Structures are given as C-alpha cells and as structure tokens.
Amino acid sequence: MSNQHNQEKLSSARFSESTDAFVEAFTASIMFDKRMYKQDIQGSMAHARMLNKVGILNDKELQDIIDGLGQVQQEIEAGDFNWSIKQEDIHMNIEARLTDIIGITGKKLHTGRSRNDQVATDIRLYLRDEIDQILPELKRLQQGLITLAEREAQTIMPGFTHLQTAQPVTFGHHMLAWFEMIKRDIERLQDCRKRVNTMPLGSAALAGTTYPIDRHYTAELLGFERISENSLDGVSDRDFAIEFTHFAATLLMHMSRFSEELVLWSSAQFQFIDLPDRFCTGSSIMPQKKNPDVPELVRGKTGRVYGHLISLLTLMKSQPLAYNKDNQEDKEPLFDTVDTVKGSLRAFADMVPAMIVKKEMTYEAAKRGFSTATDLADYLVGKGLAFRDSHEVVGLAVAHGIKTGQDLSEMSLETLQGFCEKIGEDVYDVLTLEGSVAARDHFGGTAPKQVLEAVGRAKAYLETI
C-alpha cells in the first residue's frame, strides 16, 4: 500500500518564505538516518506509553498512536513508505505519516520531547542494537581462532621480531595471540555498551520540559540501564559514538595486523598457509595468481575507520552547549563504521577456521635463521657461564654457521665445543625445534602442552560472554 503523507513541513510556521530547494536537500538527513526507523518507532511507542501513564494521553489516543506507528513500520518494511526530503529527517517523516493515518492525535505524540533528545535516544538505541550483533561475531572469530589453535598446537613455525626469524613457536600459540587481542576488543565493546545504554529522552530541546514526565518509566520500557542526569549534556553528548568508533579503530588495527600476516603467509615466498578459494580472486591477466583479497581489503578498510574516528572527534571539538546542527554529521561516519566492522568480522570469522596450514613449510622455515640460538645461550648459562659470555659464544657459533651454511643443530659436537668446552652431548636436546618449543612449558608459553591448556581457558572464557 502506498502513502502520500503531508508534504508541508511540520515546523514551517515560523518562517515567512520557503526553504531554498538546495538548502532543503543540503540540510536534510533522511537519506541516511532512515536506517534508524525501528529505533525511532520504538522510542515513540515508549514515549506515548509514558504520556498515557502520566495522564497526557488517554487510552484511546495511546492505542491509536501505537496502531498508527505499527502501520508506519509495516509500510517502511514493505517498501511502500514515501520518504520526503521536505520533512528533513526520520522523526518528522514518521510523525507526518502517523498524523496522516490517525489525524490530530498524531500531533500530540511530540508532547514533552524535542527532536534533539529524540535523535540522541534513537542513535543510542540503534548503536546498542548493533553492538549486540557485533559481540556474537567477535565471539565467532574467537571460536575460529581456538579451533585453529587446537588443531595446530603441535605445528612448529618461526616466531619473528623485526620480521626476522627469532625463536621457534607453535602455530597454535600464534593464533592465541590474536585471540587475546580480540578478547581485549570484546572487553572494550562491553564497557562501551554501558555508556551507550544511557537514556537522554526527557532532556527535550536542552532544558527539560514543564510536563510531568516519568523518565524512569520510559527508560524501563526501552531497556536503558540509566538516564542522563543533565539535560544540556543529554542532548549534546556524542562521547558514546566516539568511544564506539575508537573501539572499532582498535579492532580494525588488530585485524589489519592479522591481515598483513595472512597476506605474507599465503605468498609464494612464505607458503605457510593456503586460504580457501572462496576468499580469494584471480588476476585479469596473470592466470597463476590467487590474490588474498579479503585480508587485503580489511587491511585497507582500517584507514577508513581511523578517518571516521578523527571525523567524530573533530566534529565535537569546538561545539558549545547544547545541540548544534553540526551533530547531524555524526551519523554517516558512525553508520559506516558499524557496517565496516560487521562486514570485516563476518569475513574473518568465516575464513580463519577454514585456513590450511602447510606444516612442512612452517617447519622448514623455523629451521632457517638459527632460531634455537637463544636456547644454546640458555644452555650455556645452565652450565655456569654468565649470560653475556654465553651470548658472545653463540654469536661466534652463528657466524660460523652463516659461513658454512650449517644450522646450529647440524654442527658436530667437536665444532660446537670449539666455541665453548662446556658444551656436551646433551646440547642437541635443546637445539632441536621440538626441544626448543617444549622447553617453554610455563603459563603463557609456546609449549604444545601450554597451548592446549590455553585453549581450554579460552573455551571457558567464551562460555562467559
């Protein structure tokens, strides 16, 4: 069913001439804030119920408003709603259509509120809903990391510093490092949600209202944990949007680091992993190419979210109290940040557990670069040598290995004893890759046993969120 709601602005009586057509389009927000229609209707229904409770609306008026708003939502979701730039925003579009449907009672809905506190409430309701969808996706990504970590708890790979081979680690241990990063992101988002879940409705334009409203009742209907305590701050606060975007920027920073490793590891130069074909594309000219488009795109989207964070910070930096039209510019960066986070998480949560780890390649890579040099130094300390002296001894041994093309584990006992007579036959127990990772058998270490214990803790953690 189509509708043709009143095209005259509901707020036009003050003006002696019509708004310029360009200015009307330039100042309108309906083309992007209409995504908050559910939250706007939800807030209006709660507001109407509160007005009824305090005696401003009678029972019939309340029911007419609830039924009318329900019809508006049905029209929107059926694609039959006539969005009008003349009505500027989501609030006025819905109110105008409601008045078309139920008559003058529709005009009573706005009693005791302003678009200033209405939009502030809508954004918080919207962001709360989105957070509640993002948290399960973060959890799903963590589950993928746990699956991979458990599967590859014994798989040896080189650990890097400065992108140079440092010490051998297990692939499972490496995956759990990403788990810890996402865990912190979840904690940040959960904490952010607490401040998002504050209700500004009742602040009206900036000073509150003379009507006998019951803000606590409205908050209870809408599921808010608290209400804002200052009407000026209630309508002008956008800290919660900045905080969410900061969370998103940190999350995308983590995902970008992960993406960089996946791009490197899937290259012909590393060959550590194979990404499933469905997450890659080919080249228009080079038939052999398999491009890691998903991690590359997530890496690229990180800058986009950084930009949104700076935009929101800059938007708010010089605004006097209370509400200003500048705040209309808060929605597009916030909406795009939400979309970017959800898309990136969905792609990674699907892709990560489907990765194939090339164990032979990671093992061979760990053998290169003298990754057990620190183990030899620790061995010599155990034999009574001061660490600085053992460091020098191992440095000489590595220099010899570079010259001869031998790894430390490949050198004869005689050769090794030429650098230090304290070295015995048992040195080979620590020079193997397996011996090196197994020796890191402590809480937080890379030993397979510790990885599996960490997987157990991670699984228990997921049960709590």
N, C-alpha and C positions, 0 to 999 in steps of 0.2 A: 504494500500500500504506500503510495507516495504522499508527501505532505507539502504544503506551501505555507510555512509559518510567516507571521507578520514581518515584513522587511524593514519597517521603521525601527530605528534604534530605540531600545528601551530607556536609554539615558540621554535622549536628544533634546529634552525640553529646555535645557539651559541655554542652548545655542540659537543664534539668530540666523545663521546660514549653515548650509550643508557642509559636511567634511569634504575636502577635495578628494576626488576618486583615488588619486595616487596615495595621498596620505592615509586614506581609509585602508587601502591594501597594505601600505607600509607598516602601519601600526597594528594591524590585525595579527592574532596569534592562532586563529582557528585551524590553520593548515597543519600545525604541529601539535597543539595542545589537545586536539580532539582524541588523541590516544588515551586521555585520562577520563573518558566518558563514564566508565564504570565507577571510578572513584568519585567523580562529581555527583553522579546519581546516588551513590551510596551515602555520601556526606549529606546530600539534600534530604534524603529519606530520614536520616538520623536527626537532622535539624528540625524537620517537620514534626517528628515524634516528640522532640523536646518542647517545641512550641505548643503542642497539644497538652503535654504534661503540665505546663505552667499556665494553661488557660488562654493562650493567644489564638490557637486554632481549636475549633470544635471538632467532634469526632467525624462528622461528615466531611468537613474540609480536609481533615487529615487523610481520610480514605480516598477522597478524590485526588489529592496530591500523590499519594502512594500509587494508586492505579494509573494516574497520568504519567508519572515517571517510569513506571513499568512499561507502558506503551512506547514511550520515547526510546527506552533501551531496546525494545524489540525492533523498532524501526531502524535504529542505528545498526544493529547486528544483522538485520536483513538487507542492509544496503539501500534502504528507502528514505533515509533522512536527508533533508535538503540543507546542507551546511551553507551558512550565509556569512560572507565577509562583513556585511553591514552590522551584524551582531558581534563582531570582533573576536569573541573567544568562546570556549566551550561552555562557560557558565551562562552567558547571555543567549547562546543558541538553544540550549536546553530549556532555559526559563521561558523563552519566547514560544517555543513549540508547546511546552506544558500549558501556557496560557491559551494558545490556540485550542488545545484539547479540552481543558476544563473551565475556561473562562476566567473571570476576575479572581477566583481563588488562587490561581497560579501566581498572581502578583503578590499574594500575601506570604509566599514562601521565603522571600528575601528579608522578612522582618527580623531585626536583631543581628544581621550579619552584613558583611561587605564583600565585594569581590576580593579585597585584599586578604582577609582571613580565609575566604573560601578557597582561593588558589593555593595559599600556603598549606591548607589542610589537604587539598587534592594531591599536591606533589608528595606530601608525606605518605599518604595512603598508597599512592602509586609506587613510590620507592620501596615502601615496606613490602608490598606485594612482589616486587621484582627481587628484592633481597631474598625473600622466601622461595623464589625459584632458582636463584643463583647458588644458594647454600647446598642444595642437593647435587648440583653439577660439580661444585668443588669436591664434595664427598665422592662423587663418581670418579673424578680424576684421581683422587687419592686411592680409591679402590683399585684402579688400573695400575697405579704405581706399586701398590702392595702385591698385586698379582705378579707383576714383572719381577719385583724384588725377591719374592719367594721362589719363583721359577729359576732365577739366576743367582741364587745365594752362593753357589759354588763357582760361578763363572769368573775367571780372573781377567782383569783388564788393567791397563796402565792408569794410574792416577796422575794428574797433571798439576803443576804450578807454572805460571807463565806460558802455558800451553807446551811445556817441555816435560818429558817423562820424569816423574818424581819418585813414586813408590807404587808397587802393585796394590790394587784394591779389588774388591769383588763388585761385579756389575750390580748385584742386589744392593750393596751398600751405597752405591752411587744413586740408585733410584730412590732410596730412602732419604737422601739429602734433599731431593725435590719434594718428597712427602713432608719434610719438616718445614720447607718454605711455604707450601700450600696450607699447612696447619696454622702457621702464623697469620696467613691471609684470612683464614676462616675466623680466627680469634679477633682480628681487626674488624671483620664484617659483622660478627655477632655483637661486638662492642658498639659499632656504628649504629646498628639497628636500635639499640636502646635509646639513642638520642633522636633518631628518626621518629620513633614512636611517641612523640610528644604532640599534643593537640593544640593548635593555635586558634581554632574556631571559638568565637566569642570575643576575640580581640576587636572585631568589627573593622572599621577603617584604620584606626590607630589608638583610639582612646577607650575602647569598650563600648557598651550600649546601655541605654536607660531602661531597656526592657528587663523583666525579671527572669533572665535565662538561667538554666541549670547546666553549666558546662561539664560538671562531673557526670551527669546523666548522659550527655551526648558522647563524652569520652568512653563511657562504659559501652554504649551501643556500637561505637566504632572500633572498640578493642584497643584504645590508646592506654598506655601504662600511666601516663601523667598528662597534665595540662600545662601550657605555658603560663608563667606567673607574672608576665609583664606584657601589656597589650602592644606597646611600641615594638618590643623585641619580637613578639609573636608574629606580627605581620611582615617584619623586615628580615628576620633571620633566615639565612641560607647556608649556615655552617654545615648542616647535615648533608647538603648536596655536595659541598666542597669535601667533606670528610669521606663520603662515598666515593667521590672521584679520586681522592687520594688513595683509598683502598685499591681502586681499580688500577691506578697508575703503578702501584707497588706490585699487584698481581701480574700485570702485563710485563713489568720489568722482569719478574721471575720467569714468566712464560717465554719471554724473549731470550733470556739466557739459556733456557732449556732448548728453545728453537735453534739457537746457534749451534749447540752441541749436536742436535739431530741432523742439521744440515751438514756439519763436518763429518759426523759418524757415518752418514749414508753416502758420502762421496767415495770415488774410486781410490782416493789417497788414503782413506781410513778403512772403509769397508767393515765397520764394526756392526752395523745394523742394516736391515732391509725393511723399508717402510712399505706397507701394503699398497698395491697399485691404486686402490680407490682413493688414496690420499695424495696422489702424485699426478703429474701430467707429463706429456711428451713435448717434443720440440717440433715446430713447424718446418724445420729444415734439417735437423740432425736426428735421424731415426734411432740412434742408440741412447738418446737422452731419457732419463727418468728424473724429473725435477721435483724436489721436495716442497711443493707449493704451499701446503698447509703451514708448516713451521715458518717458511719464509714470510707468508702473509701475516701470521700472528706477530712475527718479529717487526714487520712494518707497521702494524696497527698500534704498536706500543707508542710510537710517536704521536699518533692521533689522540690517544687518551691523555698523554702528557699535555698536549695542546689544550684539551678541554679543561684540565685542572688549572692551567695558567689562565685560561679564559675566565673561569669562575672566580678565581682569586682576584683577577684584575677588575672584573665586573663589580665586586663588592668593596674594593679597596678605598673608594672615596665617596661612598654614598652616605648622606646624612640620614638620620632617622626621620620618618619611618619608611613607608613603602615609596618606591620610585619606579617609574616606567622601565628603567634600566633592567629591573628584575624579570621582565619578560624574556630577556636574553639568557635566563638560566636554564630554560627547558631544552633547547636543542642540544647543547653540549651534554647535559645530563642524560637525555634520551639516547643520544648516540653512544655515550659511554656504556649505558646499560646494554644496548644491542651488541656492542663490540665485545663486552665481557661474556655475554651469553653465547655468542657465536664461537668465540675462541675456546671457551671451556667445552662446549659440545664437541668441537672438532678434536681437541686433545683427549677428552675422556673416551672418545671412540677409538682414536688412533693408538694411544700409548700401549694398552694391553695387547694390541694386535701386532706390535713390532716383533720382528725376528732378530735375535741376537746371534751374530756369527762368532761363536765361541772360539773357533780355531784362530780367527783373525785377531780377536782381542788378546788371546793368549800370546800369540807371536809378537804382537805389538808390545806387550808387557815385558817380553824378554829383551827388547831393544832399549837402549838408553841407560843401562846399568841401574835398573830400578831397585835392585837389592843392595845398593851401596850403603845406605843408612843401616841396613841390617848387619853388614860387615863391621861398620863402625861401632854399633851397639855390642856386637860380639866381642870386639877387642876391649871395650870398656869392662865387659864381664870378665875378661882375662886380666884385669888390673891396670890397663892403660888409661891414662887421662883422656877425656873425650877430645880435646883439641889435638892431642897427639894422634889419636885414632883417626880423626878427620883427615889429618895430613897423610897418614899411611894409606888410607883408602883413596885419597886423591891421586897418589902416585900409582896405585894399582889400576885406577880407572884410566889414567893417562897411558899406561902400558896396554890396557885393553883396546883403547882407541887406535893405538899404533899397530897392534897385531890383529885387530878385528875379532877379539875374543870377549865374550861376556865374562863377568867375574866367576860365574858358576862353571865356566868352561876351562878356566885356568887350572893347571896342575897344582897339587899341594906344594910341590917344590917351588913353583913360581910364586905362589902366594906367600910362602914362608920367607922368600927373598925380600919381601916388604916388611915382614914382622915375624920373628921367630915364635911368637906366642900362638900363631895360628896352628890349629891341629886338624885332624881328620873330620872332627865334628863340625867344622865350618860349613860343610856342604848342606847340613841340615837347615841352616839359615839362609843360604844363598839361593835355594830354590824358590820359585814363585809361591808354591803351595806352603812352604815353611814360613815365608815372609808374612802372608796374609793370616795364617793360622796363629802366628805369634801375637797378633793384635787382638788378643782374646780378653777384652775388657769392655765394660759398658760404653757403648758408642763407638767401639772399634769395628774394623772391617772383617774380622774373622767370620767365616760362614756360620759358626755357632752363634755368634753375637747378632749376625744379620737375621737369622731365624727368630731369635728372641725379640729383636726389634720389630719384626713382622708381627709377632704375637701382641706386642704392646700397641702397635698401630691398629690392628684389628679391634682390640678392646677400646681404643680411643674412638674409632668410627661408630661404635655402639652408643657413644655418649652424645653424638651430635645429630 
